[in-house]
């Protein structure tokens, strides 16, 4: 059954181009890490809302901003003091088939784009992309949280791209399936610590108690809304990771409501975060 968000201390939703690592070596209990790739027209926006204070549950906006493109920027969300989950806990239901959402749970973490699954093997850090040729990244860290995906259900799913993968220029495309639009986290603890650090410019800090009935929310989006956004997404990822195969795989998205009329889409303005097989951000950058 889907994750219950009611009663959470904080809820996090991350959308956009990035590479995910589940770092179980981070002390004391591990953490979710994502390198948000600041490529081209991708704009990174963060919005934080929640109770006005520890004593006032009126929901207000605490932070809204588009973060600059520069080294060392970090977004950290941590549940502290008796967290329900220590480190991270990806939610997985019993059945999963990327091509058939009707038998799956919409919050299954496996909806998150997975390069290892796409290739059938782990990709390696690309040694040919020198640091000055790679886009800058912004690090997102989440500690002590349930991790899950969010994929639309029913008729709403008909508007989402169903992705086909092509393994070579002369190869016909084959079905890959649906991708999660959002990577989500639920934190339940006595306190929440939210920090956004932009070196040399500012540091936003919000340390608050759990407020019964009102959750803090952190929405992070790293989107390129230009026409070629998704078409070029994997090309950007390949600057960080090297596929073992000679020809990089390409994905094209086809919306069900359009495909019946023979019209396709390269994913529209959808940018996806995905797992690259790394266990920490240094495996990518």
C-alpha positions, -999 to +999 in steps of 0.1 A: +000+000+000+012+036-006+032+055+019+011+074+045+024+110+046+000+121+074+018+127+107+053+132+091+076+157+107+089+166+073+082+156+037+107+161+009+100+160-029+129+161-053+123+164-090+148+169-118+181+159-133+204+142-108+223+111-098+213+092-066+235+073-042+224+054-011+253+058+012+252+032+039+288+040+049+280+075+061+281+076+099+262+068+120+235+051+100+238+061+063+221+088+042+204+094+009+226+115-014+218+131-048+240+152-071+217+177-088+233+183-121+234+220-130+236+216-168+225+241-194+191+256-187+184+235-156+171+259-129+174+246-092+146+260-070+140+252-034+108+259-014+105+253+023+072+256+042+059+246+076+046+258+109+054+294+118+071+284+150+074+256+176+043+270+192+023+282+161+011+257+135+001+283+110+017+272+077+041+297+063+068+298+036+102+298+053+124+298+022+120+302-016+149+307-040+167+297-071+202+286-062+232+298-082+255+276-102+286+273-081+307+247-062+300+236-027+263+243-024+245+218-001+209+211+009+206+190+040+175+176+057+179+155+088+155+140+113+171+141+148+161+129+182+144+094+181+139+092+144+115+064+133+139+054+106+177+055+111+197+063+079+173+055+050+147+029+041+136+026+005+100+014+002+095-017-021+062-035-025+058-071-035+052-068-073+071-045-096+070-042-134+081-009-149+059-016-179+027-024-160+018+001-132-015-017-126+002-044-106+025-021-087+025+003-058+027+040-069+053+047-041+076+018-049+112+032-049+121+011-079+101+036-101+132+058-098+152+057-130+180+031-126+210+031-150+222-002-137+187-017-146+188+001-180+221-015-189+219-047-170+253-039-154+269-012-132+283+019-150+317+032-141+329+067-132+338+084-165+376+091-165+374+109-198+353+138-186+377+162-170+364+183-141+362+215-161+340+197-187+315+184-162+286+205-151+286+218-116+265+198-090+245+208-059+245+181-032+213+170-015+216+150+017+186+134+035+191+114+068+168+092+088+139+089+063+117+066+044+124+068+007+098+064-019+087+074-054+056+091-067+040+081-100+006+092-112-023+067-112-052+059-135-060+084-162-032+107-150-007+081-160-019+083-196-003+118-198+031+105-187+059+094-211+063+057-215+099+053-223+114+032-251+151+024-251+174+022-281+207+004-277+222+012-311+217+033-343+205+003-363+186-014-334+148-011-331+135+005-298+122-018-271+100-011-242+116+002-210+086+016-191+075+044-168+098+066-146+091+082-113+086+120-116+094+126-080+118+111-054+103+115-020+113+112+016+092+110+048+109+120+081+094+113+115+114+124+145+112+147+175+131+174+156+139+183+120+170+201+108+169+218+074+199+237+061+208+252+027+244+264+023+256+286-005+293+292+003+303+328+006+267+341+001+242+327+027+232+298+049+195+291+057+190+272+089+156+259+102+158+236+133+123+229+146+103+205+168+078+180+154+045+198+152+015+175+154-008+178+124+014+201+103+045+188+084+074+208+071+078+204+034+109+208+012+104+209-025+135+207-047+132+210-085+160+210-111+143+214-144+150+224-179+117+232-197+132+237-231+120+214-260+151+192-261+154+188-223+148+151-219+163+142-253+197+155-240+194+143-204+214+110-208+241+128-227+247+149-196+247+119-173+273+102-196+297+130-187+298+115-152+293+077-159+308+055-185+287+027-200+304-006-205+288-009-239+303+009-269+270+027-278+252+047-252+216+039-247+190+065-256+155+068-242+125+083-259+092+089-241+058+083-257+026+095-240-002+069-242-028+095-250-008+107-280+007+075-292-026+062-304-026+091-329+010+083-339+024+114-322+054+110-298+072+131-273+108+131-262+095+134-226+083+170-229+097+190-200+103+160-177+137+158-161+144+127-141+167+119-112+181+084-112+203+058-096+237+053-112+249+024-092+271+045-069+271+043-031+282+079-025+284+111-045+322+107-050+314+077-072+300+102-098+320+134-094 
